[in-house]
Amino acid sequence: MISSDNSNLTRFFTGLCENVFEARLGIADPPLVDYVSDLMVRFVRFDTLSRVRSPSGLPMHEVVDMLTEAEGRVGIARREVHRHIGDVTLFWTGVYPESLAKLRGDQTKDFFIDYCSQGKRAYYIASTIQTDRQEDAASEILERLSHEFEMCAYGLGEVRREWERHDDEGRRILVE
């Protein structure tokens, strides 16, 4: 499908996200679109989904566990866990919504949570955490992701539909 070369992957997702968000949805917000395309590049690597680890080093897959871990951290570490929760929930809600039933199955800790609400909340909390190297632009993006979570999830669904499109002969079309 696509080259494993990171620059090609970055160009691929940047082009798709710009096309969907700016041209099709009319979202002229380059920093937000850049964040979303970067999220897609980062999440191509499956191990990115389990970036948050418990104190014993075990990867955390469930949002509930990540929320608990975030509350035990301070400063930039707390901000990064909340940002990751926002990223994980946005990714699954937008790109693979059909997987939410399994992720929130009755045998999981995530059964009682709403990924959309928790993602919005996590991005907002991350945007409010002051750090020594506070970057106003990063905080603004995280706050916008909190307020525009549903729109970003919808846009990511459209990005997925674009990369899955096929031409009349069954060949995959990656970029228009």
N, C-alpha and C positions, 0 to 999 in steps of 0.2 A: 504494500500500500504506500508507505512513505519511508524515506530513508531514515536510518538510525542517526544520521548526522544531525546534531542539535540545531545548527543554523538553518537547515532545511525544515526541520520540525517547527522551529520558531516562526519562520516565514509562512509556513503552511497555516498554522493557527492564527497568526497575526492577520493574514489575509482573510481567512474565513470570518474571524471575529469583526474585523473592520467592515467587511461586506455586510454581514448580518446586522450588527448594531448600528452602524452609521448609515449605510445605504438603504437597508430594508426597514429598520425600526426607527430611523431618524434620531438616534442617540449620538449627538455630536459632543462626546466627552472623551477625548483621547486618553487621559489618565485612567479612567474607568475601563475603557476598552483594552488598554494595555494590561491592566491588572487581570482582567478576565482571560485574555489570551495567554498571559504568563501562567495563570492557574492551570490552563489546559496543558501547557508544555510541562509544568511540574508534575501534574497528575498522570502523565503518560507512564511514568515510572510508578508501578503499583506500590512500592515501598514508601512512597510519599504519603499514601493514605494512612499509614501507621507510624508516622514520624514522632508522635507523642508516645513517650514510654513511661512506664511506672517506675517508682524508685528502685525496684529490683531489675529494671531493664527490659521488662516484657512490653511488647508493643500493645497499644490500646486501640481497639477497633470501634468500640461503642462510644457514642457521644456522651452518654451518662458518665462513663469512666473518665473521659477527657474533661468534662465539666468539674468533676471532683478533683482531678489533678490540677486544674487551673486555679481552683480556690486555695490550693496549698502552695502556690507559687506567688512570687512578688515581682514587681517591676517588669522589665522587658520579658522575662521568662513567662510571666502570667499573660502579658499581652500577646506573646507568640502562640501560646496554647489557645487563647480565645480566637485569635486570627485563624488558626488552623481549624478550629471547630467551625467557624464561618465558612472557610474554604471547603471542608469536607461536606458540610450540609448543602452548600451551593452546588458543588460538583454532582452529588447524587441526585439532588432535587431537579437540577437542570438537565444534566446529560443522561442520566439513567433513572428516571422516575419510576420505571417499572420494577426496579430493584428495591424500592423503599419498603414494599410489603415484607420482603425477606429480612432486610436490615432492621425493621421494626417488628419482627415476628413475635408471637406470644411467648417464645422461649428466650427472648433477649431482654436485657436491661432497658433498651431503647423503646420497648413496647409502648410506654406511656408518653413519649415525647413527640413533639411536632418538629420535624427537621427545619421547616421554614421559620417558625417562631424562634427556635434555638439558634439558627444561623443569624437571623437579624439581631438577636440579643447579643450573641458572641461578637459580631462585628462592632456593635455599638460599644460594648464594654472595652474591647481592644482599642477603639478610637479614643477612649477617655483616659487610658492609663498613661500617665506621664512617666517619661524615662529620661535618663541623663542625655541621651542622644535623640531627643524628641524631634521628629520631623513633622512639621505642620501638614505638608502635602500627603504624607502617609496616613496621618490621622483623618484628614479630610476624605481620602478615598475610602477608608474603613467606615466612616460615618455614612458616606453615600451608599456604600454596599449594604449597610443596615437599612437605609431608607428605600433603596431600589432593589432589594433582594428578589422580589417576585419578577420584576422586569429582567434582571440579570439571569435568573433561572430560565425564564421563557426564552431569552436570547441564546442561552447555551443549548437549549433544546433545538432551536433553529440551526445552530452551528452543527449539531449532530446530524440533523436531517440533511444538511448540505453535504457533509462528507459521506453520507450513505447513499446519495443520489446515484442513479445509474442512467446511462444514455440508452437509446433505443436498442442497441446491440448487446446490452448487458454489461458493458465495461463501466467500471466505476469512474465517476467524474469527481475529482478532488477539489478543484477550484474553477470557478467560471472565468 
